[in-house]
Amino acid sequence: MTNKKIKDKILIRDILIENLSEKHVKLFDNFYSFEKELVDFLKEDALDNQEKKISRTHLWFHKPTKKLIGYVTLLTDKISLHTALKEKFRKEGINYRSLPALKIGRLCIQDEFLRKGVGTHMVDWTIYLIQKINEFAGCRFITLDAKRYADKKKDSIHFYKENGFYIYKQREKGTTPMYKDVYKLINK
């Protein structure tokens, strides 16, 4: 089964999530993504950043094949309220300059597992974590910096928009800051 190509969507029950640790480093040599800089981050910086309490990386494994599917790296953040966001929250009686967020610093899926629903599972899992965080501290948003590619099939902005994110600031080059207000989702 380990050599069989994954054709269908991956179900959340077929995923095992583990916090990155030293024991995982040997697995990185077999991790491939068209986003080389994200593979390099995993191999070179993720564990060091975690030890320095900058971010935390969570590895996602496919239970049936025992393969590393991908990872998501999270860190704390805030979203500054300006222009339309500022007015929206003022109407709700929220008069702060910024609000707390959990940032998806990196999200990477191994090439063979792309378009199998894993990225959406990672976003949903992040929302679940925000629910848990809110038992101890306030957190209302997910933020991220989406990568823009010339090849629209690789453009992550479209993926995040499909998952309910909005563009925070439009940029011509580099990354595009995006956000998702999860207030209604975590208060069901």
Secondary structure, 3 states (H helix, E strand, C coil): CCCCCCCCCCCHHHEEEEECCHHHHHHHHHCCCCCHHHHHHHHHCHHHHHHCCCCEEEEEEECCCCEEEEEEEEEEEEEECCHHHHHHHHHCCCCCCEEEEEEEEEEEECHHHCCCCHHHHHHHHHHHHHHHHCCCCCCCEEEEEEECCCCHHHCHHHHHHHCCCEECCCCCCCEEEEEEECHHHHCC
